[in-house]
Amino acid sequence: MANRAYLIKTSKEKSEELFEANNTIPLFWFTLLDSDTIEKSEKSLMDCYDSYIESDDDDEDKEIVNIIISKATFIKNATAGKRFIEKNTLIK
């Protein structure tokens, strides 16, 4: 069993999976989050974590937590994250 994370672009018309990660969350995804988004999602994330830890069941249909980011927040965070990554990596 693996833990999967998905980066999904969603609109009223359609939903599109952009990336999938297995057992890890790519570090650059964290640049898309801000403190308000994390605070709004914190209780759901902790409840999901607690239920996962307390469960002896290997059921793959565990609770899922969606962290929803508005388009404006995504663009703001992605722009700031791009600058951070460019400044702090050797890759140019």
PEGIWO-V684963 format. One record per helix or strand. SS is the DSSP state (helix for helix, strand for strand). FROM is the first residue (numbers start at 1). TO is the last residue. Records with the same first field share a line. If there is no record, write none. Layout:
SS: FROM-TO + FROM-TO
This chain:
strand: 4-10 + 15-22
helix: 27-30 + 35-54 + 71-88
